[in-house]
Amino acid sequence: MKILKLCWLPILLMAMFLGGCSQSNEDEVRKAKRFEALKGLPLDTVLTRAYKFYEQFRATGDTLLRDSMDDYRNHFFARWELTSDSLCGTVAPDDSLAMELREIYKVVMVFYAKNTYWYTLDKTQRESLVKKDSVPLIELTEPSGNQKDLEDNTYLINAVIADIPLKEAVSGLKKAYSIYDSIYFVQSMNVMYFDTSASDTNEMDKIDMFHARRDGRKEAKVACMDKTPMGHKLLILNKEYESLLNDFMNAKVDWEHWDWPLWRKIQSFWIPKIFVTSLFGGGFLFKSPPIIYNAVFNKSHDLVILDVGEGDQGWYYYLSKKNGKWKLVKIKGGWFS
């Protein structure tokens, strides 16, 4: 009897495993058939139908309508993924600058996640993280250089933020804001860059990032990551998709009579796929922050200033390269649009 009881467990586990595999295979077959059935539709039609089902689902709560919405929306992103893979494949594996930009992007994204998480914490939680023996790692300055506007422990806070485990930051963000639980990270392929003879951050600080001569700039393609440090899959915002998304959003949002509840409803349509926000001066941001617009390298390529955008606000990130690794050393207040 005992032997029979012992035999039941592995048999049951094996049956559950095979059942799970069978269900997974069926799901994949269904997805493939559905993709074939919808791939002849124009992308704007796919997106429009997805949104119609979304509105009907919100009005009725009918889960079948929600499933239909997901069907069309998932198809839209599946086709976008294929386009993104094609674009990423155009980056030469031996492109050293593109590889550097990829590593730099990772450093910026990691600090951005930790910094955003820091602001979700209450006063007690922040104080518990601040340790007296922390070593200042990252400088933070205002554009005017007026340090009176800054807290005395700015250096300490940035050191603490940098020391927060990435896993903790990502988990906390997803709990605090549904928008950070997105599946995809949308980035642009192109970053404008130029070189300078400056040998330290003080010399590089004299560069006017905004009014730098455009003929001195060069264009480089960013080496795409399979996933971000936060676990997102990558989508590239090429001209086709940027135009498509803008047309879709402009057809849904009435800029003349700004309606926040409507905007929130439209924004929630994209969740949990991508992060979409409105810009203060009008229009929409589809690229996921942080967004690197410009990179200024010194000639030896061991110092770089990045023009990093977060919606209508921008910052300048200073990174240095030591022992083959890029490290964030300074953040400077940038611009507002």
Long-range contacts (C-beta under 8 A, 24 or more apart in sequence): 31-74, 34-71, 34-75, 35-75, 35-78, 38-71, 38-72, 38-75, 39-75, 39-79, 43-76, 43-79, 43-244, 44-244, 44-247, 44-248, 46-72, 46-75, 46-76, 46-79, 47-72, 47-73, 47-76, 47-244, 47-248, 48-248, 50-76, 50-269, 51-248, 51-252, 51-269, 54-269, 58-265, 73-273, 77-183, 77-184, 77-235, 77-273, 80-235, 80-241, 81-233, 81-235, 83-236, 83-238, 83-240, 83-241, 84-224, 84-234, 84-235, 84-236, 87-189, 87-224, 87-236, 87-238, 88-223, 88-224, 88-234, 88-236, 90-221, 91-221, 91-222, 91-223, 91-224, 95-220, 95-221, 95-223, 97-193, 97-220, 98-220, 98-221, 98-222, 98-223, 99-223, 100-301, 100-326, 101-191, 101-193, 101-220, 101-222, 101-223, 101-292, 101-295, 102-222, 102-223, 102-224, 102-225, 103-325, 103-326, 104-292, 104-295, 104-304, 104-306, 104-319, 104-326, 105-187, 105-222, 105-225, 105-292, 106-225, 106-228, 106-229, 107-319, 107-326, 107-327, 107-328, 108-290, 108-292, 108-306, 108-308, 108-317, 108-319, 108-328, 109-228, 109-229, 109-230, 109-290, 110-166, 110-229, 111-138, 111-161, 111-162, 111-317, 111-328, 112-289, 112-290, 112-310, 113-166, 113-169, 113-170, 113-173, 113-229, 113-230, 114-161, 114-162, 114-164, 114-166, 114-169, 115-161, 116-169, 116-173, 116-180, 117-164, 117-168, 117-169, 117-170, 117-172, 117-173, 117-176, 118-157, 118-160, 118-161, 118-164, 120-172, 120-173, 120-176, 120-177, 121-172, 129-160, 129-164, 130-156, 130-157, 130-160, 131-160, 134-159, 134-160, 134-163, 135-159, 137-162, 137-328, 137-329, 138-162, 138-328, 138-329, 138-330, 138-331, 139-329, 139-330, 139-331, 140-330, 140-331, 140-332, 141-330, 141-331, 141-332, 141-333, 142-332, 142-333, 143-332, 143-333, 143-334, 158-331, 162-328, 166-229, 166-230, 170-230, 170-231, 178-271, 178-272, 179-271, 179-275, 180-275, 181-271, 181-272, 182-232, 182-271, 182-272, 182-273, 182-274, 182-275, 182-288, 183-232, 183-233, 183-272, 183-273, 183-274, 184-232, 184-233, 184-234, 184-235, 184-273, 184-274, 184-288, 185-228, 185-230, 185-232, 185-233, 185-234, 185-235, 185-288, 186-235, 186-236, 186-237, 186-274, 186-275, 186-286, 186-287, 186-288, 187-222, 187-224, 187-234, 187-235, 187-236, 187-237, 187-287, 187-288, 187-291, 188-222, 188-236, 188-237, 188-287, 188-291, 189-221, 189-222, 189-224, 189-236, 189-238, 190-219, 190-220, 190-221, 190-222, 191-219, 191-220, 191-222, 191-292, 191-293, 191-294, 191-295, 192-217, 192-218, 192-219, 192-293, 192-294, 192-295, 193-217, 193-218, 193-219, 193-220, 193-294, 193-295, 193-296, 193-297, 194-218, 194-296, 194-297, 195-296, 195-297, 195-298, 195-299, 195-301, 196-296, 196-297, 196-298, 196-299, 197-298, 197-299, 198-298, 198-303, 199-298, 199-300, 199-303, 200-303, 201-303, 201-318, 201-320, 201-329, 201-330, 204-296, 204-298, 204-303, 204-305, 204-318, 205-332, 207-296, 207-305, 209-294, 209-296, 209-305, 209-307, 209-316, 209-334, 210-335, 212-294, 212-296, 217-294, 222-292, 232-288, 235-274, 237-286, 237-287, 241-286, 242-286, 245-276, 245-284, 245-286, 246-283, 246-284, 246-286, 249-276, 249-284, 253-278, 255-282, 277-311, 279-311, 279-312, 279-337, 280-312, 280-337, 281-312, 281-337, 285-311, 307-334, 308-334, 312-336, 312-337, 313-337
